[in-house]
Amino acid sequence: MKGSRKLIFGALALVPLASVARKEAKPNIIFILCDDMGYGDLACYGQPYISTPCLDRMAEEGMRFTQAYSGSPISAPSRAALMTGQHSGHAEVRDNREYWSGEVYYGQNKEYAVTGQHPYAADHVILPEIMKDNGYTTGMFGKWAGGYEGSPSTPDKRGIDEYYGYICQFQAHAYYPNFLNAYSRAAGDTCVRREVLEENIKYPMYGPEYKKRPQYSADLIHRRAMQWLAEQDGKQPFFGIFTYTLPHAELAQPEDSILRAYEARFHPDKNYGGDEASRYHPVTRTHAHFAAMITRLDTYVGEIMALLKEKELDENTIVFFTSDNGPHAEGGADPAFFGRDAKLRGIKSQCYEGGIRVPFIVRWPGRIKAGTVNDHQLAFYDVMPTLCELAGVKRYDKRYANGKPDDWFDGLSFYPTLMGKKQKQHDFLYWELAQTNQIGLRMGDWKMVVRRGKPELYNLATDLHEDHNVADKHPDIVRRMVEKIHAEHTPSPYFKVTLPQLPE
């Protein structure tokens, strides 16, 4: 696999960058991906309890999508769809398959220090590799989840010039970890390395003294991202992927003014007893903690926007903001209290709308009409073709194909929508998840959810909450959608789902 990869990029190197460049300067691109934020968690999407002024302003100055979808109902495969341009019936990564010391024990860790997820296919090009190949400097800060340490798929091997964060998403459950991972091509690093958080390791990973740990990962990651952004001088276009872990569990953060403001607002509040097996600590004032995590993330976004303006990079930088999947109920989080699914059924790990429909905001001053609300249906695997079009990369699917018949690119650029032009629509959107044995398919307003092989059919135009299964009333539509599922699913030796039976 590694050898074939070299052949691919050896051929690509013969293509001069000027042949795919736009006449005007290529835009800088920042893609902000947060963790487990539900569709209704922002004020601009109807959230009544949580303050998000910076993201609300981003929506007012850009385009807010109402029918945008993640790549999967859970983290690693959702991020895989973003990075590979493939839906989860085609991608190599289709679940949170964990590696512990070279073996697979999802949820049964024996060694916390050696961890990571199933790697992206080494011979399928991913988004930062394309951007780097087309003249961009690339930085990624936050959660990777695209391959365990030492695998063929770590940031240093996949087109990232500067990285800081968590290689393993299980490690990312803890906001005061023992170490973070780092890589800097400019500093001469040859591979991803660990930075031990010396002040944190003075105290146990679990128990009352854990709260004495002072090195808060979300702040550390954000500061490193801001440092990288501050170093950009406008001479070379940059592509930043800021994969913040907020507001995912655990509910832990500094005792500062952001948290205290919500502690005063939510009274009485709920408590959480903890779960040592998952390393989620007991928490008092869970609602205050969750709300503060989102507002803290909002302040990060505000600081990014302010720095872009300060550096006079604002007008040539397009910024995306979204979440990797729907809201979670882990570590004491309480999605029911916040009404966080915005009247959508389901949460994280489910193929109902609440598990996969996400907030999605795009801002580009002077190019995207301010204050636009758009109902175009898109999914994470559409990001690759969209960014390629922004960067002037033509026929990316042909140029970066590895020559194998099963090397799909499933996305559809929504650049025309961003520019207010006529947009080609998807015939369907597809999701599958082995962990819960579910499949989701949307065709127009029809939505099919398959649970353990049994199909359910909903009309989202009249039943957004997916309360009324009308499969028995529309056998022709069921047949067409089941046939599409069989056509789009390719078998995986690692991730298995039960396909619905084809009607006779």
C-alpha positions as CSV (number, residue, x, y, z in Angstrom):
1,M,0.0,0.0,0.0
2,K,2.8,2.4,0.9
3,G,4.6,1.7,-2.4
4,S,1.5,2.3,-4.5
5,R,1.0,5.6,-2.7
6,K,4.4,6.8,-3.8
7,L,3.6,5.9,-7.4
8,I,0.5,8.0,-7.2
9,F,2.2,11.0,-5.9
10,G,5.1,10.6,-8.2
11,A,2.8,11.0,-11.1
12,L,1.0,13.9,-9.5
13,A,4.2,15.7,-9.0
14,L,4.5,16.0,-12.8
15,V,1.4,18.2,-12.9
16,P,2.5,21.9,-12.6
17,L,0.6,23.8,-9.9
18,A,0.0,26.6,-12.3
19,S,-2.1,24.4,-14.5
20,V,-4.8,24.2,-11.9
21,A,-4.5,27.6,-10.3
22,R,-7.2,30.3,-10.5
23,K,-6.3,33.6,-12.1
24,E,-7.1,35.3,-8.8
25,A,-5.3,34.5,-5.5
26,K,-6.4,31.2,-4.0
27,P,-8.5,31.7,-0.9
28,N,-7.3,30.7,2.5
29,I,-9.5,28.0,4.1
30,I,-10.3,27.3,7.7
31,F,-12.5,24.4,8.6
32,I,-13.6,24.3,12.2
33,L,-15.0,21.0,13.3
34,C,-16.3,20.7,16.8
35,D,-17.3,17.5,18.6
36,D,-20.9,16.3,19.3
37,M,-22.6,19.6,19.0
38,G,-26.3,19.0,18.2
39,Y,-28.2,20.8,15.4
40,G,-30.0,23.0,18.0
41,D,-27.0,23.8,20.3
42,L,-26.4,27.3,18.9
43,A,-28.6,30.4,19.5
44,C,-28.8,31.0,15.7
45,Y,-30.3,27.5,15.4
46,G,-32.9,28.2,18.1
47,Q,-31.0,27.3,21.3
48,P,-32.6,29.3,24.2
49,Y,-30.2,28.6,27.0
50,I,-26.7,28.9,25.6
51,S,-25.0,32.1,24.6
52,T,-23.1,31.9,21.2
53,P,-22.6,35.5,20.0
54,C,-19.6,34.9,17.8
55,L,-21.1,32.0,15.9
56,D,-24.4,33.9,15.6
57,R,-22.4,36.8,14.1
58,M,-20.7,34.3,11.7
59,A,-24.1,33.2,10.6
60,E,-25.3,36.8,10.2
61,E,-22.3,37.6,8.0
62,G,-22.4,34.4,6.0
63,M,-24.6,31.4,5.1
64,R,-26.3,29.1,7.5
65,F,-27.4,25.7,6.3
66,T,-30.5,24.0,7.6
67,Q,-30.1,20.6,5.9
68,A,-26.4,19.8,6.3
69,Y,-25.4,16.3,7.4
70,S,-22.3,14.8,9.0
71,G,-20.6,11.9,7.5
72,S,-21.8,9.5,10.2
73,P,-23.6,9.5,13.6
74,I,-20.2,9.0,15.4
75,S,-16.8,10.6,15.3
76,A,-14.2,8.6,13.4
77,P,-16.3,7.6,10.4
78,S,-17.8,11.1,10.2
79,R,-14.3,12.6,10.0
80,A,-13.3,9.9,7.5
81,A,-16.1,11.1,5.2
82,L,-14.8,14.7,5.5
83,M,-11.2,13.6,4.8
84,T,-11.8,11.0,2.1
85,G,-14.8,12.4,0.2
86,Q,-16.5,9.0,0.6
87,H,-19.7,8.0,2.3
88,S,-19.6,5.3,4.9
89,G,-20.7,2.6,2.6
90,H,-17.5,3.0,0.6
91,A,-14.9,4.4,3.1
92,E,-12.3,2.3,4.8
93,V,-13.2,3.7,8.2
94,R,-16.9,3.1,9.2
95,D,-16.9,3.0,13.0
96,N,-14.8,3.9,16.0
97,R,-12.6,0.8,15.8
98,E,-10.0,1.2,18.5
99,Y,-6.5,-0.2,18.7
100,W,-4.8,-0.9,22.0
101,S,-1.2,-2.0,21.9
102,G,-1.7,-3.4,18.4
103,E,-4.9,-5.3,19.2
104,V,-8.5,-4.3,19.0
105,Y,-10.5,-3.9,22.2
106,Y,-13.1,-1.3,21.7
107,G,-14.0,-0.1,25.2
108,Q,-11.7,-2.6,26.9
109,N,-8.4,-0.7,27.2
110,K,-5.4,-2.4,28.7
111,E,-2.8,0.2,27.9
112,Y,-3.8,3.9,27.8
113,A,-0.5,5.0,26.3
114,V,-0.8,3.1,23.0
115,T,-4.0,4.0,21.4
116,G,-5.7,5.1,18.1
117,Q,-8.3,4.4,15.5
118,H,-8.5,2.3,12.3
119,P,-6.4,4.1,9.7
120,Y,-7.6,5.7,6.4
121,A,-6.7,3.6,3.4
122,A,-3.1,4.5,2.6
123,D,-3.6,4.5,-1.2
124,H,-6.7,6.8,-1.1
125,V,-5.9,10.4,-1.2
126,I,-7.3,12.6,1.6
127,L,-8.2,16.3,1.7
128,P,-5.0,17.8,3.2
129,E,-2.9,15.9,0.7
130,I,-4.8,17.4,-2.1
131,M,-4.6,20.9,-0.7
132,K,-0.8,20.6,0.0
133,D,-0.3,19.3,-3.5
134,N,-2.0,22.4,-4.8
135,G,0.2,25.0,-3.1
136,Y,-1.4,25.2,0.4
137,T,0.4,25.1,3.7
138,T,-1.6,22.9,6.0
139,G,-2.2,22.8,9.7
140,M,-4.4,20.7,11.9
141,F,-5.1,21.2,15.5
142,G,-7.3,18.9,17.7
143,K,-8.6,15.4,17.2
144,W,-7.1,13.3,14.4
145,A,-8.9,9.9,14.7
146,G,-7.6,8.8,11.3
147,G,-5.1,6.1,12.3
148,Y,-3.3,4.9,15.4
149,E,0.2,5.9,16.2
150,G,2.7,4.1,14.0
151,S,0.0,3.3,11.4
152,P,0.4,4.4,7.7
153,S,-2.1,7.1,8.4
154,T,-1.0,9.7,10.9
155,P,-0.9,13.5,10.2
156,D,2.8,13.6,9.3
157,K,2.2,11.0,6.6
158,R,-1.1,12.5,5.3
159,G,-0.3,16.0,4.1
160,I,-0.2,17.9,7.3
161,D,2.6,20.4,7.8
162,E,1.8,21.3,11.4
163,Y,-0.2,19.2,13.9
164,Y,-1.1,19.4,17.6
165,G,-3.7,17.5,19.5
166,Y,-5.0,14.0,20.1
167,I,-4.1,11.2,17.7
168,C,-6.5,9.0,19.5
169,Q,-10.1,10.0,20.0
170,F,-10.5,7.9,23.1
171,Q,-7.7,9.9,24.7
172,A,-9.7,13.0,23.7
173,H,-12.4,12.1,26.2
174,A,-10.1,13.6,28.9
175,Y,-9.6,17.4,28.9
176,Y,-6.6,17.1,31.3
177,P,-4.6,14.2,29.6
178,N,-1.2,12.9,30.3
179,F,0.1,14.0,26.9
180,L,-0.8,15.4,23.5
181,N,0.7,14.7,20.1
182,A,2.7,17.1,18.0
183,Y,4.3,17.3,14.6
184,S,6.1,20.2,12.8
185,R,7.6,19.8,9.4
186,A,9.2,23.3,9.7
187,A,10.9,22.3,13.0
188,G,12.4,19.2,11.4
189,D,10.2,16.6,13.0
190,T,10.3,13.3,11.1
191,C,7.1,11.8,12.7
192,V,4.4,12.6,15.2
193,R,5.8,12.8,18.7
194,R,4.3,13.0,22.2
195,E,4.4,16.1,24.4
196,V,4.0,15.0,28.0
197,L,2.0,17.4,30.0
198,E,4.3,17.6,33.0
199,E,2.1,19.5,35.3
200,N,-0.9,17.1,34.7
201,I,1.0,13.9,35.3
202,K,1.7,15.0,38.9
203,Y,-1.9,14.0,39.7
204,P,-3.9,10.8,39.0
205,M,-5.9,10.4,35.8
206,Y,-9.0,9.5,37.9
207,G,-10.2,10.5,41.3
208,P,-10.6,13.7,43.3
209,E,-7.0,14.9,42.7
210,Y,-7.7,14.9,38.9
211,K,-9.2,18.4,39.3
212,K,-5.8,19.7,40.4
213,R,-4.4,19.1,36.8
214,P,-3.8,22.6,35.4
215,Q,-3.1,21.9,31.7
216,Y,-6.5,22.1,29.9
217,S,-6.2,20.6,26.5
218,A,-8.9,22.7,24.7
219,D,-7.0,25.9,25.5
220,L,-3.6,24.3,24.7
221,I,-4.9,23.2,21.3
222,H,-6.5,26.5,20.6
223,R,-3.4,28.5,21.5
224,R,-1.3,26.3,19.1
225,A,-3.8,26.9,16.3
226,M,-3.8,30.6,16.9
227,Q,0.0,30.6,16.9
228,W,0.0,28.8,13.5
229,L,-2.6,31.2,12.2
230,A,-0.6,34.2,13.4
231,E,2.5,33.0,11.5
232,Q,0.6,33.0,8.1
233,D,1.8,36.1,6.2
234,G,-0.5,35.9,3.1
235,K,2.3,34.9,0.7
236,Q,1.2,31.2,0.6
237,P,-2.5,30.1,0.9
238,F,-3.2,28.2,4.0
239,F,-5.6,25.4,4.9
240,G,-6.4,25.0,8.6
241,I,-8.4,22.2,10.1
242,F,-9.3,23.1,13.6
243,T,-10.9,20.0,15.1
244,Y,-11.8,21.1,18.6
245,T,-13.0,18.5,21.1
246,L,-15.6,20.8,22.7
247,P,-18.3,20.1,23.7
248,H,-17.8,16.4,23.9
249,A,-17.7,14.7,27.3
250,E,-16.1,14.8,29.8
251,L,-17.7,17.7,31.5
252,A,-14.5,19.3,32.8
253,Q,-13.0,22.8,32.3
254,P,-11.4,25.7,34.2
255,E,-13.3,27.3,37.0
256,D,-13.5,30.7,35.3
257,S,-16.0,33.4,34.5
258,I,-17.6,31.5,31.7
259,L,-18.5,28.5,33.9
260,R,-19.4,30.7,36.9
261,A,-21.9,32.6,34.8
262,Y,-23.8,29.5,33.9
263,E,-23.6,28.1,37.4
264,A,-25.6,31.2,38.5
265,R,-28.0,30.8,35.6
266,F,-28.8,27.1,36.1
267,H,-30.1,26.7,39.6
268,P,-31.0,24.0,40.6
269,D,-28.9,21.9,38.4
270,K,-28.1,18.2,38.0
271,N,-25.1,16.1,39.2
272,Y,-23.4,13.1,37.6
273,G,-21.8,10.3,39.6
274,G,-19.0,9.4,37.2
275,D,-17.9,6.3,35.3
276,E,-14.4,5.2,36.0
277,A,-14.4,2.6,33.1
278,S,-14.9,5.4,30.7
279,R,-12.8,7.9,32.7
280,Y,-15.7,10.3,33.1
281,H,-15.4,11.9,36.4
282,P,-18.3,12.9,38.8
283,V,-19.6,16.4,38.0
284,T,-21.7,18.8,39.9
285,R,-23.8,21.4,37.9
286,T,-23.8,19.4,34.6
287,H,-26.0,21.8,32.7
288,A,-23.8,24.7,33.6
289,H,-20.7,22.7,32.5
290,F,-22.2,21.8,29.1
291,A,-23.4,25.3,28.3
292,A,-20.1,26.7,29.3
293,M,-18.2,24.4,27.0
294,I,-20.2,25.6,24.0
295,T,-19.7,29.3,24.9
296,R,-16.0,28.6,25.4
297,L,-15.9,27.2,21.9
298,D,-17.8,30.2,20.7
299,T,-15.1,32.5,22.2
300,Y,-12.4,30.5,20.3
301,V,-14.3,31.2,17.0
302,G,-14.4,34.9,17.9
303,E,-10.7,35.0,18.4
304,I,-10.0,33.3,15.1
305,M,-12.2,35.9,13.3
306,A,-10.6,38.8,15.1
307,L,-7.1,37.5,14.2
308,L,-8.0,37.2,10.5
309,K,-9.2,40.8,10.5
310,E,-6.1,42.0,12.4
311,K,-3.9,40.4,9.8
312,E,-6.0,41.7,7.0
313,L,-6.6,38.2,5.8
314,D,-10.4,38.3,6.4
315,E,-11.6,39.0,2.9
316,N,-9.6,36.2,1.3
317,T,-10.3,33.6,3.9
318,I,-13.4,31.3,3.8
319,V,-14.3,29.9,7.2
320,F,-16.5,26.8,7.8
321,F,-18.0,25.7,11.1
322,T,-19.8,22.5,11.8
323,S,-20.0,19.4,14.1
324,D,-19.0,15.8,13.6
325,N,-22.4,14.3,14.6
326,G,-25.4,14.9,16.7
327,P,-25.5,15.5,20.5
328,H,-24.3,13.0,23.0
329,A,-25.6,11.8,26.4
330,E,-22.2,10.7,27.8
331,G,-20.4,11.8,30.9
332,G,-23.5,13.4,32.4
333,A,-24.6,15.4,29.4
334,D,-28.4,16.0,29.2
335,P,-29.6,16.6,25.6
336,A,-33.2,16.4,26.7
337,F,-32.9,19.4,29.0
338,F,-31.5,21.7,26.3
339,G,-33.9,20.4,23.6
340,R,-30.7,20.2,21.7
341,D,-32.0,18.1,18.8
342,A,-34.2,21.1,17.7
343,K,-37.2,18.8,17.4
344,L,-35.2,16.1,15.6
345,R,-35.4,12.5,16.6
346,G,-32.3,10.7,17.9
347,I,-28.9,11.6,19.1
348,K,-25.3,10.5,18.5
349,S,-24.9,6.9,17.2
350,Q,-28.3,6.9,15.5
351,C,-29.2,7.4,11.8
352,Y,-32.3,9.4,12.7
353,E,-32.0,13.1,11.9
354,G,-30.9,14.1,15.4
355,G,-27.8,11.9,15.0
356,I,-26.6,13.2,11.6
357,R,-28.1,16.7,10.9
358,V,-25.7,19.3,12.2
359,P,-25.1,23.0,12.3
360,F,-23.2,24.2,9.3
361,I,-22.1,27.9,8.8
362,V,-19.9,29.3,6.1
363,R,-18.5,32.9,6.0
364,W,-16.5,34.6,3.2
365,P,-16.8,38.4,3.3
366,G,-17.7,40.0,-0.1
367,R,-18.2,36.6,-1.7
368,I,-21.0,34.9,0.3
369,K,-24.1,36.9,0.7
370,A,-24.5,37.9,4.4
371,G,-27.4,36.6,6.3
372,T,-28.3,33.8,3.9
373,V,-30.2,30.7,5.1
374,N,-30.0,27.8,2.7
375,D,-31.8,24.4,2.7
376,H,-29.4,22.7,0.2
377,Q,-28.9,19.0,1.3
378,L,-25.2,18.3,1.7
379,A,-23.0,15.8,3.6
380,F,-19.4,15.8,4.8
381,Y,-18.2,14.0,1.7
382,D,-19.2,17.1,-0.3
383,V,-16.5,19.1,1.4
384,M,-13.6,17.7,-0.6
385,P,-15.0,18.6,-4.0
386,T,-16.1,22.0,-2.7
387,L,-12.7,22.9,-1.4
388,C,-11.1,21.6,-4.6
389,E,-13.3,24.0,-6.6
390,L,-12.4,26.8,-4.2
391,A,-8.7,26.0,-4.8
392,G,-9.0,25.7,-8.6
393,V,-8.4,22.0,-8.6
394,K,-10.2,20.6,-11.7
395,R,-11.5,17.0,-12.0
396,Y,-10.0,16.0,-8.6
397,D,-11.8,12.7,-8.8
398,K,-9.9,11.7,-11.9
399,R,-6.6,13.4,-11.0
400,Y,-6.4,11.7,-7.6
401,A,-7.9,8.3,-8.4
402,N,-5.6,5.4,-7.4
403,G,-6.7,3.3,-10.4
404,K,-8.7,0.8,-8.4
405,P,-12.3,0.2,-9.5
406,D,-13.6,0.5,-5.9
407,D,-11.8,3.9,-5.1
408,W,-14.9,6.1,-5.0
409,F,-15.4,9.8,-4.6
410,D,-19.0,10.4,-3.6
411,G,-19.1,14.1,-3.0
412,L,-20.8,16.9,-4.9
413,S,-19.4,20.4,-4.7
414,F,-21.7,23.0,-3.1
415,Y,-19.5,25.9,-4.2
416,P,-22.4,27.1,-6.6
417,T,-24.7,27.4,-3.5
418,L,-22.1,29.4,-1.7
419,M,-21.9,31.8,-4.6
420,G,-25.7,32.1,-5.0
421,K,-25.7,30.1,-8.2
422,K,-27.7,27.2,-9.6
423,Q,-26.8,24.0,-7.7
424,K,-26.8,20.4,-8.8
425,Q,-28.7,18.3,-6.2
426,H,-27.9,14.9,-4.7
427,D,-30.0,12.0,-5.8
428,F,-29.5,10.5,-2.4
429,L,-27.4,10.8,0.8
430,Y,-26.1,7.6,2.6
431,W,-24.9,6.6,6.0
432,E,-24.2,3.3,7.8
433,L,-22.9,2.5,11.2
434,A,-21.8,-1.0,12.3
435,Q,-21.7,0.0,16.0
436,T,-25.5,0.2,16.2
437,N,-26.2,-1.8,13.1
438,Q,-28.0,1.1,11.3
439,I,-28.2,2.5,7.8
440,G,-29.7,5.8,6.8
441,L,-30.7,6.9,3.3
442,R,-32.3,10.2,2.2
443,M,-33.8,10.6,-1.3
444,G,-35.5,14.0,-1.6
445,D,-37.9,14.2,1.3
446,W,-38.0,10.4,1.8
447,K,-35.8,9.1,4.6
448,M,-35.1,5.4,5.3
449,V,-33.6,4.2,8.6
450,V,-32.7,0.5,8.7
451,R,-32.2,-1.0,12.1
452,R,-30.8,-4.5,12.2
453,G,-32.0,-5.1,8.7
454,K,-35.6,-3.8,9.2
455,P,-36.4,-0.7,7.1
456,E,-38.4,2.2,8.3
457,L,-39.7,5.0,6.0
458,Y,-40.4,8.6,6.9
459,N,-41.5,11.6,4.9
460,L,-39.5,14.5,6.3
461,A,-41.6,17.1,4.5
462,T,-44.5,16.2,6.9
463,D,-42.8,14.2,9.6
464,L,-39.5,15.9,10.5
465,H,-39.4,14.1,13.8
466,E,-39.6,10.7,12.1
467,D,-42.6,9.5,14.2
468,H,-44.6,7.8,11.6
469,N,-43.2,4.8,9.8
470,V,-45.0,4.6,6.5
471,A,-43.1,1.8,4.9
472,D,-46.2,-0.4,4.6
473,K,-48.0,2.4,2.6
474,H,-45.3,2.9,0.0
475,P,-43.8,-0.4,-1.1
476,D,-42.6,1.1,-4.4
477,I,-40.5,3.7,-2.6
478,V,-39.2,1.1,-0.1
479,R,-38.1,-1.1,-3.0
480,R,-36.3,1.7,-4.7
481,M,-34.5,2.8,-1.6
482,V,-33.6,-0.7,-0.5
483,E,-32.1,-1.3,-4.0
484,K,-30.1,1.9,-3.6
485,I,-28.7,0.7,-0.2
486,H,-27.6,-2.6,-1.8
487,A,-26.0,-0.7,-4.6
488,E,-24.1,1.7,-2.4
489,H,-22.9,-0.7,0.3
490,T,-19.6,-2.4,-0.3
491,P,-18.7,-5.2,2.2
492,S,-16.0,-4.5,4.8
493,P,-14.1,-7.1,6.7
494,Y,-14.0,-4.8,9.7
495,F,-17.4,-3.1,9.8
496,K,-20.5,-5.2,9.2
497,V,-24.2,-4.1,9.0
498,T,-27.3,-6.0,8.2
499,L,-28.7,-5.0,4.9
500,P,-32.5,-4.8,4.4
501,Q,-33.9,-7.7,2.4
502,L,-34.7,-6.9,-1.2
503,P,-38.5,-7.1,-1.8
504,E,-39.6,-9.9,-4.0
